[in-house]
């Protein structure tokens, strides 16, 4: 066998040595897939080695148009491999809602257990507080990937903010008057409230920055991680205040509005 290899053309030997690592790589990956065959993954378009599905997004069409065409061919839930990053593309409202179902089920379970725990002691249950906590936990897990440990204090700040913005003040009646702004306490209260909310959001952003600096995992990303990555790349101007404002607006819309509707 060794003598036969010696007589092979040198180019063929180089080609075999080049192909062998790829062969073993795909063999090992197929064996791993077979072991985890019980997991049902969304469909995918055809992929290339190393780059995965990136070539589907690099044509003449903008990336979001290319993703739309992929969804039309393969369905509203598609699995894509962008280099070494595995992503799930949810292109419809129903698919996006379904992707957060596990969070909703877990948080509803917590809500029901809290109500059930009060039954043996015949203790009164404040459903308004429980519903506010449920909507806040669900929204926060969708945004930052986990529950917020200082949730109660943060909810108190949000409730105070709703009252501040809903109560009429002198600058609302005379928005162009500098004197009205100086006389009224409302602008100072709003600025102080904003600073307190931003202090909480600073904690969230700092924790995400520290977690990403100590871990190379690029698959378990939440919205804050994505916004911070866009900021680091610098392709789009995104300040830390922009990130905090975006998170705050989404949290307000996802928690306060939802809780008010449920109540």
C-alpha positions as CSV (number, residue, x, y, z in Angstrom):
1,X,0.0,0.0,0.0
2,X,2.8,2.4,0.9
3,X,4.5,1.6,-2.5
4,X,1.3,2.5,-4.3
5,X,1.0,5.8,-2.5
6,X,4.5,6.6,-3.5
7,X,3.6,6.3,-7.2
8,X,0.5,8.5,-6.9
9,X,0.9,11.9,-8.5
10,X,2.0,14.5,-6.0
11,X,-1.0,16.7,-6.9
12,X,-3.4,13.9,-6.0
13,X,-1.7,13.4,-2.6
14,X,-2.0,17.1,-1.9
15,X,-5.7,17.1,-2.9
16,X,-6.4,14.1,-0.6
17,X,-4.7,15.7,2.3
18,X,-6.7,18.9,1.7
19,X,-10.1,17.0,1.5
20,X,-9.5,14.6,4.4
21,X,-10.1,17.2,7.2
22,X,-13.4,18.3,5.6
23,X,-14.5,14.7,5.2
24,X,-13.9,13.9,8.9
25,X,-15.5,17.2,10.0
26,X,-18.8,16.5,8.1
27,X,-18.7,12.9,9.3
28,X,-18.5,13.9,12.9
29,X,-21.2,16.5,12.5
30,X,-23.5,14.0,10.9
31,X,-23.0,11.6,13.7
32,X,-23.8,14.3,16.3
33,X,-27.0,15.2,14.4
34,X,-27.9,11.5,14.4
35,X,-27.5,11.4,18.2
36,X,-29.7,14.5,18.7
37,X,-32.3,13.4,16.2
38,X,-35.1,13.9,18.6
39,X,-34.7,17.7,18.3
40,X,-36.8,19.0,15.5
41,X,-35.1,21.9,13.8
42,X,-36.7,24.4,11.3
43,X,-35.9,23.8,7.6
44,X,-32.9,25.4,5.9
45,X,-31.9,26.3,2.4
46,X,-28.8,24.7,0.9
47,X,-25.6,25.7,2.6
48,X,-21.9,25.9,1.7
49,X,-19.0,24.8,3.9
50,X,-17.5,27.4,6.2
51,X,-19.8,30.3,5.1
52,X,-23.1,28.4,5.6
53,X,-26.0,30.4,4.2
54,X,-24.2,33.8,3.8
55,X,-24.2,33.5,0.0
56,X,-28.1,33.6,0.1
57,X,-27.8,37.1,1.6
58,X,-25.0,38.5,-0.6
59,X,-26.8,39.0,-3.9
60,X,-28.3,42.1,-5.5
61,X,-31.2,42.2,-3.1
62,X,-31.0,43.8,0.3
63,X,-30.6,41.3,3.1
64,X,-34.1,41.7,4.4
65,X,-35.5,41.1,0.9
66,X,-33.4,38.0,0.6
67,X,-34.7,36.7,4.0
68,X,-38.2,37.4,2.8
69,X,-37.6,35.2,-0.3
70,X,-36.1,32.5,1.9
71,X,-39.2,32.5,4.1
72,X,-41.5,32.3,1.1
73,X,-39.7,29.2,-0.1
74,X,-39.1,27.4,3.3
75,X,-41.8,28.8,5.6
76,X,-42.1,31.4,8.4
77,X,-39.5,29.7,10.6
78,X,-36.1,29.0,9.0
79,X,-32.7,28.0,10.4
80,X,-29.7,29.8,9.0
81,X,-26.0,29.3,9.6
82,X,-24.1,32.6,9.1
83,X,-20.5,31.6,9.2
84,X,-20.2,30.0,12.7
85,X,-23.4,31.6,14.0
86,X,-26.7,29.6,14.1
87,X,-29.8,31.8,13.9
88,X,-33.5,31.2,13.6
89,X,-35.4,33.5,11.2
90,X,-39.0,34.2,12.3
91,X,-40.6,36.1,9.5
92,X,-44.2,36.2,10.6
93,X,-46.1,37.5,13.7
94,X,-47.3,34.0,14.6
95,X,-43.8,32.5,14.3
96,X,-42.3,35.3,16.5
97,X,-45.0,34.9,19.0
98,X,-44.4,31.1,19.1
99,X,-40.7,31.6,19.7
100,X,-41.5,33.3,23.0
101,X,-44.1,30.8,24.1
102,X,-41.8,29.0,26.6
103,X,-41.2,32.3,28.4
104,X,-44.9,33.0,28.6
105,X,-45.7,29.5,29.9
106,X,-43.0,29.7,32.6
107,X,-44.1,33.1,33.8
108,X,-47.8,32.2,33.7
109,X,-46.9,29.1,35.8
110,X,-45.2,31.4,38.3
111,X,-48.3,33.6,38.5
112,X,-50.6,30.6,39.1
113,X,-48.3,29.1,41.7
114,X,-48.3,32.4,43.6
115,X,-52.1,32.5,43.6
116,X,-52.3,28.8,44.6
117,X,-49.8,29.4,47.5
118,X,-52.2,32.0,49.0
119,X,-55.1,29.6,49.1
120,X,-54.2,27.4,52.2
121,X,-53.6,30.4,54.3
122,X,-56.8,32.1,53.1
123,X,-54.6,35.1,52.2
124,X,-55.9,37.9,50.0
125,X,-54.2,38.1,46.6
126,X,-53.4,41.4,44.9
127,X,-53.9,40.4,41.2
128,X,-52.9,43.8,40.0
129,X,-49.4,43.5,41.5
130,X,-49.0,39.9,40.3
131,X,-50.1,40.8,36.8
132,X,-47.6,43.7,36.7
133,X,-44.9,41.4,37.9
134,X,-45.8,38.8,35.3
135,X,-45.8,41.2,32.4
136,X,-42.5,42.8,33.6
137,X,-40.7,39.4,34.0
138,X,-42.0,38.2,30.6
139,X,-40.9,41.4,28.8
140,X,-37.5,41.6,30.6
141,X,-36.7,37.9,29.8
142,X,-37.4,38.6,26.1
143,X,-35.2,41.7,26.2
144,X,-32.2,40.8,28.3
145,X,-32.5,37.0,28.5
146,X,-33.3,36.8,32.3
147,X,-35.5,38.1,35.0
148,X,-34.4,41.4,36.6
149,X,-33.4,41.0,40.2
150,X,-34.5,44.5,41.2
151,X,-37.8,44.2,39.4
152,X,-40.0,45.6,42.2
153,X,-38.0,48.8,42.5
154,X,-37.9,49.2,38.7
155,X,-41.7,48.7,38.5
156,X,-42.1,51.4,41.2
157,X,-40.1,53.8,39.0
158,X,-42.1,53.0,35.9
159,X,-45.4,53.5,37.8
160,X,-44.1,56.9,39.1
161,X,-43.0,57.8,35.5
162,X,-46.5,57.1,34.2
163,X,-48.0,59.4,36.8
164,X,-45.4,62.1,36.0
165,X,-46.1,62.1,32.3
166,X,-49.9,61.8,32.7
167,X,-50.4,64.6,35.1
168,X,-50.7,68.1,33.4
169,X,-48.2,70.7,34.3
170,X,-47.5,74.4,33.6
171,X,-45.0,73.7,30.8
172,X,-47.6,71.6,29.0
173,X,-49.9,74.7,28.8
174,X,-47.1,77.1,27.9
175,X,-44.4,74.9,26.1
176,X,-42.6,77.9,24.6
177,X,-42.3,79.8,27.9
178,X,-39.0,79.6,29.7
179,X,-40.6,81.1,32.8
180,X,-43.1,78.3,33.0
181,X,-40.4,75.8,32.9
182,X,-38.4,77.6,35.7
183,X,-41.5,77.9,37.9
184,X,-42.7,74.3,37.6
185,X,-41.1,71.5,39.4
186,X,-42.2,68.9,36.8
187,X,-39.2,69.2,34.4
188,X,-36.8,68.7,37.3
189,X,-38.8,65.7,38.6
190,X,-38.8,64.2,35.1
191,X,-35.0,64.6,34.7
192,X,-34.4,63.1,38.1
193,X,-36.8,60.2,37.2
194,X,-34.9,59.7,33.9
195,X,-31.6,59.5,35.7
196,X,-32.9,56.9,38.1
197,X,-34.2,54.7,35.3
198,X,-31.0,55.1,33.3
199,X,-29.0,54.0,36.4
200,X,-30.9,50.7,36.4
201,X,-30.4,50.3,32.6
202,X,-26.7,51.0,33.1
203,X,-26.5,48.0,35.4
204,X,-28.1,45.8,32.8
205,X,-25.8,47.0,30.0
206,X,-22.7,46.7,32.2
207,X,-23.6,43.1,33.2
208,X,-24.0,42.2,29.5
209,X,-20.7,43.8,28.6
210,X,-18.9,41.8,31.4
211,X,-20.6,38.5,30.4
212,X,-19.6,38.9,26.8
213,X,-16.0,39.8,27.6
214,X,-15.7,36.6,29.7
215,X,-17.5,34.3,27.2
216,X,-17.1,33.7,23.4
217,X,-20.6,32.2,23.0
218,X,-22.2,34.0,20.1
219,X,-25.4,31.9,19.9
220,X,-27.3,32.8,23.1
221,X,-27.7,36.5,22.3
222,X,-30.6,38.7,23.4
223,X,-31.6,42.2,22.2
224,X,-29.1,44.0,24.5
225,X,-26.3,41.9,23.2
226,X,-27.3,42.6,19.6
227,X,-27.4,46.4,20.2
228,X,-24.1,46.4,21.9
229,X,-22.5,44.4,19.0
230,X,-23.9,47.0,16.5
231,X,-22.4,49.7,18.7
232,X,-19.0,48.0,18.8
233,X,-18.9,47.5,15.0
234,X,-19.6,51.1,14.4
235,X,-21.4,50.5,11.1
236,X,-24.4,52.4,12.5
237,X,-24.2,55.3,15.0
238,X,-25.6,54.0,18.2
239,X,-24.8,55.6,21.5
240,X,-25.2,54.0,25.0
241,X,-28.0,56.5,25.6
242,X,-29.7,55.3,22.4
243,X,-29.5,51.7,23.7
244,X,-30.9,52.7,27.1
245,X,-33.8,54.6,25.5
246,X,-34.7,51.7,23.2
247,X,-34.7,49.2,26.1
248,X,-36.7,51.6,28.3
249,X,-39.3,52.2,25.6
250,X,-39.7,48.5,24.8
251,X,-40.0,47.6,28.5
252,X,-42.6,50.3,29.0
253,X,-44.6,49.2,26.0
254,X,-44.3,45.5,26.9
255,X,-45.0,45.6,30.6
256,X,-47.0,48.7,31.6
257,X,-49.3,48.5,28.5
258,X,-49.8,44.8,28.8
259,X,-50.5,44.9,32.5
260,X,-53.0,47.8,32.1
261,X,-54.8,45.8,29.4
262,X,-55.0,42.6,31.5
263,X,-56.2,44.5,34.5
